Amino acid sequence: MIKFIAAALWIVAVTIGAVFYSFQAAANKPPATEEQKALLGGLDYVKTDVISVPLLKGDRVHGYFLARLVYTVEPKQVAKMSVPPESLIVDQVYSYLYGNPQIDFTQYDKLDLDAFRNSVRDSINERVGEKMVHEVLVEQIDFLTPDDIRDNAVRQRRTAAAEAAKAPAPAEEASASAH
């Protein structure tokens, strides 16, 4: 019994010593430089939902531009805004795509991603009047033609029909369980 009490006291003493040491080490840590603050924190990374922009030429839809973006923002400036920053991003993506009708998304090698990202970032910052968005990153970017969408819809219907044909009908299940 004495060994058990001695072991418990030893565990308590070691735990208190470790907690005390960790608080002392944290208090003596030098303050972070401005560069460290910029790299390690201070900015929030916000991911948008998929942005889908129909591209119209004449009276026809030629395809859909799909993008998922990530942007870095100052949390203090975002807190002051009455409009969600996601709405500004989506608006600027639409404005960029409709303001640059010469962009041909069927040729990915001619798409200037740097110009796209910088234009979205700069136009938002100009609109807000401050440097709120520091960087716009592209997580996903796609262009789907109406044929791509139609083919995908047909493929999904065929898959669903094949799965439905494999599954037993509810009446068959009831009769099989009754026997």
Buried (B, 14 or more C-beta within 10 A) or exposed (E): EEEEEEEEEEEEEEEEEEEEEEEEEEEEEEEEEEEEEEEEEBBEEBEBEEBEBEBEEEEEEBBBBBBBBBBBBBEEBBEEEEEEBBEBBBBBBBBBBEEEEEBEBEEEEEBEEEEBBEBBBBBBBEBBEEBBBBEBEEEEBBBBBEEEEEEEEEEEEEEEEEEEEEEEEEEEEEEEEEE
